[in-house]
Amino acid sequence: MKRRISDMLDQFPAKPMEMELDTPLSSERIRDLTMSRVNNQSKKVKRPVFRLLVAAAVIAALGLSAVAAEEIFGVGDAFREILNRELKENQAYIENNDLDMVVRETISEGQIEVVNKLGESFQEQSETYEGTTMTLTAAYGDAHVIHLYFRVEAPEGAVLPDGILYKFNNLEEDFDGDGHADLLTLAEDAPYEKAGQFVDIEPLPDDDPADNRKEFHVTIKCQSGLGMAFNDGVTKYLHVNGIFEQVVDVDGDEDACVQIAPANFAFDIGLVNDVRIVELDVKGITYGGPKTRTWIHDSPCIALCEENLTGESDPESGLPIHAESWDYSVTVKSLSISSLSVDWECEWICDKESLNFGVSFQVIMKDGTSVMNLPGDGHYGDNWASGTVLFATPIDLDEVDYILIGDRELGDTCKIYLPE
């Protein structure tokens, strides 16, 4: 039977974190990894869009044309501070989890140019409803993911604070009759049906968190393998039915929403760009062996998890220790890479039927740094899988040294180089 790991993630924010795809993906582990990032929303950054407007005004004062200003300040500059902060978060995660990898300290100009090529400005997409004005300023993406930059000005007297979990739709309402808020709709002549989306709304804190203005970095991921693409020119409307805070209500329902500001908007987020995709020669690559994984988590153990309890506790936290052992092998069938994502296919053999596997890989750049991966989305069947992994930050393919494929813990890896 075909199973989609991504089905478990619907309506949860997917924040950047390292998760090797050769690690078994169980439902409780996906829940813990996903929910561990939900409340981490209060990191300080300044408003890059405001800086861009000031710089644009200076250029205008110097007599440069709007075209020249757009060439100097592209989409990449709008996202520069967001991407640099992402790298800092990645490095902190690596250090906290003692991972053997190093990421860049700051975004390179090559990466900014990648965003410029994959991006688009939306100066005219601004809507107002009952005193709330929302503006889509810029976006970039590929077939699998789109990054959006929004500015919101709520009615006078409203506060858009830092440190809360924002939603653009009330999760308690059913907009399209299928039990889910209708975040995205397609044009009537779309050549495919709407795929599942995983939406992350990241508020960008500013120097005055008590005012009525806020900027947001919104990431929408498309469920892989279902035909829908963000960059194919098909009209796609992102619906915003209000600015909400997601809270835990008195019944413990984590999907309860409290409206902060009214909204009733539909933004066309369709992109048209030509994404460079490189097919890698992975013929004959097989890796694996016997492994044991240990872990702890602070949520109550469910039935699927109790069988992995060791009876021991972590000396620092006092939490129960879990352990699981298996013997496996993965055969890579295909691997393709772009600046924002990797598509993969594989087959596997494992002595534990409950485990699924994807392709384990790491992108190594010419400066020796690694690329951080987001949690993967895949389709899993009987001993086969296909899926997509997104990068936490875009990469310049010309700066890739090699792709390390295999199980680093077992020392069973090989290097694959991009073709000249």
N, C-alpha and C positions, 0 to 999 in steps of 0.2 A: 504494500500500500504506500502511495506517495505521501510523505509528510513534509511540511514546511516548518522549519524551526522559527521562521520569522512570524508565523501566526501567533506565537506566544508573546510577541513584543508590541502588538497593535496598541496604539495610544500611549505608549510609554516613551519618554525622552531617551534618545540613544546618545550619550555623551562619549567623548573619546576615551578609550582605555585599551590596554594591551590584552589581547586574548588569543593565544596561539590556536590555530584552527585544527591542530592535531589533538587538542584537549577535548575530551568527550563533552558534548553539549547536552546536559540534562535540563529539564524544565526548572527545577529549583535553582540550579546554578545560573541560568539565564535570568531568572527573576532577581536573584541576589545581586548579580553584576549590574543589571539595569537599574534597580531601585537604589543601589548604593550611590548613584550619581544624582538622584532626583533632587535632593536638598542642597546640593553644592552649587548654589546660584549667586553667591554674594561676593564675587571677586571684582576689585576696582579697576576700571579703565576710564580713560577720558573719551570725549565724544569726537571720533575722527571726522564725522560728517561736518561738524561745526568748524573744525580746522580747515577742511576742504573749502567751505564757503568763504572763510576769511581769506584763504590763499587765492581763491578765484576772484575775490573783490580786488585784491592787490594787483592781479594780472590785468583786470579790466581797467584799473586806474592807470596802468602803464600803457594802455592802448592796444593790448593784444586781443585778437579776435576770440570768439567763443570756441571756434574750431581749434585754435592753438591751445586754449586752456584745456579742452578735452583731451588733446594729445598729451599734455603734460600731466594732468591729473586724471588718470584712467580709473577703471573699476578696481584694479589692483590696489590703488592708493586708498580707496574707500575701505578695503578690507585689511589693509596692512597691519593696523594695530590689533585687530581681532586675531590675525594669523600669528603675530608675535606673541600675544598672550596665550594662544593655543600651544605654542612651543614651550612656554614656561610651564604650563600645566602638564604637558607631556613629560618634561624633565622631572618635575616634582613627583609624578606618578612612578616614573622609572626608579627614582631614588627611594621612594617609600616602599616599593616592592622589590628592591634589590635586583633589578633586571640588568642583564649584560648587554646594554646598548646605550648609544649616545645620540641625541638629536641636535639639530642646529640650534644655535642660540637666538638667531634672528632670521627672518625671511630674506632670501636672496632676491636680487633684482630679476634673476631668471624666473623665479617662482611668481613674482609680481607680473612679469610679462605673460606667463601662462594664464593667470587670472584675467589679464586684459584680453587675451585672445578668446577665452571661453566666456567672457562677460558681456554685459549690456547695461547701459544706463537707462533709467526710466524717469526722466525729469518731469514728464507730464502725468504720471500716474499718481494723482493725489485726489482723495475723496474726503468729503465732510458729511457727517451724519449726527444730528442732534448735539452739535457742539464739539464732537470729536473729529479731528483731522488726522488722517493716516496717509503717509506718503511712501511709496516704494521707490527707492533711489537707485539701487544697483543690484545686480545678480550675476552669478556665474555658475556653470554646471556642465554636466555631461548627460549621458542617457540615464544614469542611475541616481544622480543626486543633484540638487540645486541649492545654492546658498543665496539667501535674500537679505537685503539690508532695508529695514523699515524705520521711519520716524513716526512717532505718535504724539499728538498733543491732545490731551483730554480736556473736557470743559473746565473753566475756571473753578477753582475750589477742590477739584479732584487731585489725588496724590497717586503717582506711579512710583512706588518705593523700590529700593533695592531689596535683595534677599528673600524674594518670594518666588513661587512657581507660577509663571504666567501661562494662560491659555487664550487662544483667539476664538474658541468655541466652547459653549457650555456642554461638558461631557454628559450631563444628565439628560440632555434633549436628543431626540432622534430626528435628524433633519431629512433623511432619505428613506426611512422605513426599514432599514436593515439592521438597526441597533447601534449604528455608529453615526457620529456627527459627520455631515457631508462637507469635509474640508476642501475637496477638490472635485471639480466637474470638468468634463471635456466638451469640445464643440460637437454639434450634432453629427458632423461629417467625419468624426475621428475614425481612423481605420482600425481601432482596437478598443477594448473595454478598459475602464479605469482599473489600474493595479492598486494593491494595498499601499498605503503610505505610512511612514514612521516620521513623526514631526517633532522637532526639538526647537523650542522657543527660548532663546537665550537673551535676557535683558542685559543691556550694557550700562552698568552704573556710571553715574556722573558726579560732578561736584555738588549738586543740589538734589539729593534723592527725595526731598519733600515737595518738589514742584510737580507740575502736571505734564511734563515732557519726558519722553524716554525713547531711546533707540534700541532696536532689537536685531539680533542676528538669528534668522530663522533657517533651519536646515530641514529639507524634506527629502527623504529617501524613498525610492521606488522599489517595491518588491521585485526581486530579480526573476528573470525568466518568463515574464508575462507579457512582453511585447511593448509596453508603454515606455516612452523615452521622453525626457525633459527637453532635449535639444533638437527635436525634429520639426519644429515649426508648427505643430498642432496646437491650437488654442487650448489653454488650460487655465481655468479660473480658480484662484485660491479665495475661499470665502471666509470672511471675518465677521462673526456674528456678535462680537462684543469683546472687550478686554476684561478677562477674568483672572482671579486668583484661585488656584486649585488648593483646596484645604481638605483636612480630615474632619468630617462632620461628627455629630454626637454618636452616630451609629458605627463609627470607624470606617466609613466609606471614603476612600482616598480619591474618588472621582467627583466629590462635591465641589462646586464652583460658586464663587461670589463675584458678582459683576462690579468692576471698578469704573468702567466707562462704557457708554453705549456705542455700538458700531453695527453697520450693515453694509459691508463692502464686498466687492468681487474684483480682484486684481488678476489681470492676464499675465501669467508668469511664463508664457511660452518663450523659449529661447531658440535661436538658430545659430549653430556654430559647427565647425568641422573639427572633430576630436581626433587627434593622432592616436591610433591604436597599433601596438606592436605585438605580433604573434611570436611566441617563443618556441624554440625547438625543445620539447620536453620528452621526446620519444625515448622509452626505455627507463625512465626514472621511477624507481621503487625504493621506499624507505620504511623503516619501522623496527619493531622488536618488543621485548618485554618491558613494561613500564608500571610504575606505582605513583599514584598521585595522592597527596594528603592536603587537607584544607580544613578551615574552620569558618563558621558563619554564626551571626548573632540572632538569626531568626529561628523560630521553633522548627524542629525537624519534622518533616512529613514522612509518610510511609515509605516513599521511594528513597528517602535519605537515611532512614534509621538503620538499614542493613549495612551502611558504610561506617557506622560508629565503631571506633576502636576501643572504647571504654576508658580512654585517657583524655586529659584536659590540657589545654595550652597553659603553660606556667604563668604567662604574663596576663592573659585575659580571663583565664578560667573557663573558656568556652570549650565545648566538646570537640575532639579531633576526629575527622573522618579520613578514611583511606580506601583506595580502590586500585586493583591491579588488573592488568590485561596484557595480552600479546597480540600484536597487530602488524599489518603491512598495508601501505597505501601505494597505489600505482597512479601516477599523474597522467591524465589523458590529454589535457590541453591547459594552456595558461596564456592569457593575453593581458597586456598592461597599457594603461593610459596615464595621463597626469593626475587623475583623480581616483582611479579604481583599478582593480584586477578582477578579471573573470576567470574562473577555473572549473575544471571537471576532473573527477577521479573515480577510481574503484578501490575498494578495500576488503581485507579479510581480517576478522577479529574473533577471538574466542569468547567474547562477551557480547551477547546479542543486543543488549540495551544501548550500546554505544554507536554514535555516528561520527564520521570523520570528514574533514575537508582537507584542502591542500595547505600544508604548513610552509610558509615562506617569509622571508624578510628582504626588503629592498635596501641595498647598501649603496650609498652615494660615493662619488669620487673623493670627497673630502673626509671619508671615513665615518660619516654619520649615518644613522638608520632612519627609516620612515616608520612612523607610528601608524598602526592599523586600528580602525574602528571594529567593533564586533561584526562578524560576518552574517550574511543572509543567504540561505541556500535551500535547495530542494533535495530531499533525502529519500532514497528508495532502498531496496534490498541490495546492500553492498555497493551502492553507487551514489554519487552526489554531484551537484553542480551549483555554482553560486557566485556571489560577488563580494569582494572586500573593498571598502572605501578607505582612503587615506585621510588621516586627521588634518593634514595640510597638503595642498597641491605640490606636485614635484615637477621639476624640469627633466624631461626624459634624456636630454643631452648630457645631464650631469649624473646619470645612473652609472655606477660601476658594474654591478652584477646583481642578480637575484639569487639569494641563498635558499635553496629548497631542501626540505627534509626536517628531521628531528634533531635539534641541536643538543638536547639533553642526552641523547644516545650517541651523539657524534656521527650520525648517519646523514650527511648532507652532501650537496653538490652545488657548484656555482654555474649559473646560466647567464651568459652575456647577451645583451641586446645586439641584434645584427647590425652591421655597419651600414 
